[in-house]
Structure formats: structure tokens, C-alpha cells
Amino acid sequence: MAEAGAGGAAIEAVVCDFGGVLTTPLMGSFLALQDAHGVSVEDFGEAMRAAAEEGGEIPLFKLERGEITEPEFLEILRDKLEPLLGHRPELHRFREAFFEALDPNEPMIELMRECRRGGRRMAMLTNNVQEWEPLWRTMLPVDEIFELVIDSGWVGYRKPEKQIYEITVERLGVPATACLFVDDLEVNCEAARDLGFTAVQYRNPEQAVAEVRKILE
Ligand SMILES: [Mg+2]
């Protein structure tokens, strides 16, 4: 749900998520991983939970902060999948399968272009993976639309950690109260609102385009 900017400050900057907002839904990728490797979405989830019992949190979060490499992440998953499956899966097409199943979400990319043309400062704020940058960058004209990319894999914090939002506003040089944040996850929107951002949770293109336009009009 959208909320008015704190103190009625005008929105100067738009901060947009990548996966699931500027792309089609990520569920398609999880299903593609299942098809590519013969490992069900449930087993991937179970392997993540088993790893979290040892490592304190799911290994995806460590990968997204760049604390472990993609090969290290895949080894952890293979270790935890092996007892579940009775064999050691390869996972050799993990990244490719994940991205092949994603398409650019054109209405949202066009909305971001419109925001830029309207003179807004533009940042992309993404929980991502260092090794995946060459793949996600091919999906949209990132540098045409966004002057800044804040990528968890390189900054060492991930949404909803407050530090990554603070880094974003610091780099933009704009107070949080003058920023509109768009993300498909409620937890990420809540964290942004706690810091003073106006936030729109993306559910579908029609809803998100309408809410963003209403806030910026
Ligand atoms: Mg997302």
C-alpha cells in the first residue's frame, strides 16, 4: 500500500528493485531450476533450511552479500541436497536456468523511463549476486534509466537491512523522505518506510504503474 511521503516532501528520486519488478515473476525461475536439475522447489527450500541450521542463515543471503562466491553457494546446496535426493546433483546450469526463465517487465521499465524523463533522480536497489551481473544487465538498458545501481553483492548488505537503504540515499544525496521505493516484497517496503521512504509494493503492472503515477503527479 502506498503512503504519503513523510512531511509531504516532494519526491525527488525513484529507487526501484530489479527481480520481480523490472522482470517477470521469479517463481518462473524457481520452476526452471526444478526442470534443469531435477530438484524440486521444496527440496531446494529444505536444503537452504538445513544449511541455515549450521550457518545461522540461508546461504542465499550470504551469496547476496558477496560473503560467499557462487561456486561456494552451489557446493553448500549440493551438500545439503545429497542426503535428500540420494545422489549429488550437478547444479551446473543454475544461473543460466534462472535467467532464461525471466523476461523484462516492459510496462515497469517504461514507467522508470517516464520517471527519468520527468526529471527524477533514478537508482536501482537490488539484492543480487556478483557473478550474475553480466546476465541481469542484458535484460534492460540499465545505464540509460538509472544513474546509480546499488547491488547487495557489491555493497555487502541486503534488503531489508537498513544499511543498504542508507547507502542508497547517501549516494543519491537525497533524503529518504524525498525517495519513492518500489519493490515486490512487503518486508523490503516496510524497511524502507521505517527509514522515511514512500514505498509502493509491486503486485502487477497495472496496480504499480497507477500507484507510482499517483504519487508523482
Ligand atoms: Mg524483488
Boltz pocket constraint, residues with backbone or C-beta under 6 A from the ligand:
constraints:
  - pocket:
      binder: B
      contacts: [[A, 17], [A, 18], [A, 19], [A, 20], [A, 21], [A, 183], [A, 184], [A, 185]]
      max_distance: 6.0
